[in-house]
């Protein structure tokens, strides 16, 4: 079996590859190909992976190689894992800083920087999907590139590949639900869930065969939220007042429903998360140059993820976290025909009323070697149906803008996002982004600078 990883220079790759090869009894991997447009960074990461595996006695009977040629990398692959970041975390940090300057949330997966990240990523993702379609037509694409929902939908709309978008639902959701319900084994948790990237709701939760009553969920969840760090926490009263459907990640609900408070928090904090990650990754890459195994590297350099809680868990597991557990479960379900209940990002295909068939949502589905079968959810409650439709309009307009270079669609996409929705700040922020890095990363939009004048207030 051949696995191709597009984004071979990702610092997530060493713990992920270790986890894959630890499971070769159920995942019969014979070849891992890495591809990246940055050969120097990829060489550092892949050489460290080989050194780590050799020292752990795990390099036997597996071919590991790297290239900058996309066609060679995907040829005859069984799975293509896509984890790209055009512009690196440097551009993420820039987008987050621009967002904060204009009074918006600075986060790589939502709002202004989510939009900016998607625009520079979508053309490359469509190219990858079409290459897979030509040279590995039976392969699955597993996309972990952010913002995962819109990134996955772009490939769905512009190719015919088999694809699943993966965030970190296994870690964040099933694991965290088990925590606040005080269930010893997260595998006992089942849920009916619907949402977007980092913003969704539990419609039903079971522990084993027993459905958890709404009042019990609200009571235990609000108490757990109160115990979180200031970074992760939302006001527990919000949980009690909102009740059902149960919100998922408190940090992101704070972004959407306590936006002013969240913006102030980031401004007072000083550095954006992107700026922190730039520093962290610089140090981590230096360690990759000299370390013999992952065990040699300080724990704090593996503090990665969307929330403080997630980062702490990843550090304890030597970097094994984020999308990795869920991705491995998906590979296992397909390879070994497991009929697993998965909750990740796929075309909703009629599972949720009122949405385009190709609209990618995070929903539960049964997965085996023949494909996936979405669980029918039906009509959503109005309190979540409205905002989810706004986010899907934003995704669709963002994809079309990225493909066409339309100034009009770019502005409409920004104005459709609940964390932007202000014409003047949206246009000013986008113009500043184009002025700084447009020629290299947004060439299809450079004509917008010529077309637009500084917006008046």
Secondary structure, DSSP 4 states (H G I P E B T S, - for coil): -EEEEE-TT-TTHHHHHHHHHHTTTTS---EEEEE-S-HHHHHHHHHHHHHHHHHHT--TT-EEEEES-HHHHHTT-SEEEE---TTHHHHHHHHHHHHHHTTS---TTSHHHHHHHHHHHHHHHHHHHHHHHHH-TTPEEEE-PSSHHHHHHHHHHT---EEEE--SHIIIIIHHHHHHHT-S-GGGEEEEEEEETTEEEEEEEEETTEEPPHHHHHHHHHHHHHTS-TTT---HHHHHHH-SSEES-HHHHHHHHSHHHHHHHHHHH-S-HHHHHHHHHHHHHHHHHH-SSGGGS-GGGG--SSSHHHHHHHHHTTT--TTHHHHHHHHHHHHTT--EEEEEEEE-TTSBTTS-TT-EEEEEEEEETTEEEEPP-BSPPHHHHHHHHHHHHHHHHHHHHHHH--HHHHHHHHHHSTTT--HHHHHHHHHHHHHHHHHHH-GGGHHHHHH--PPP-
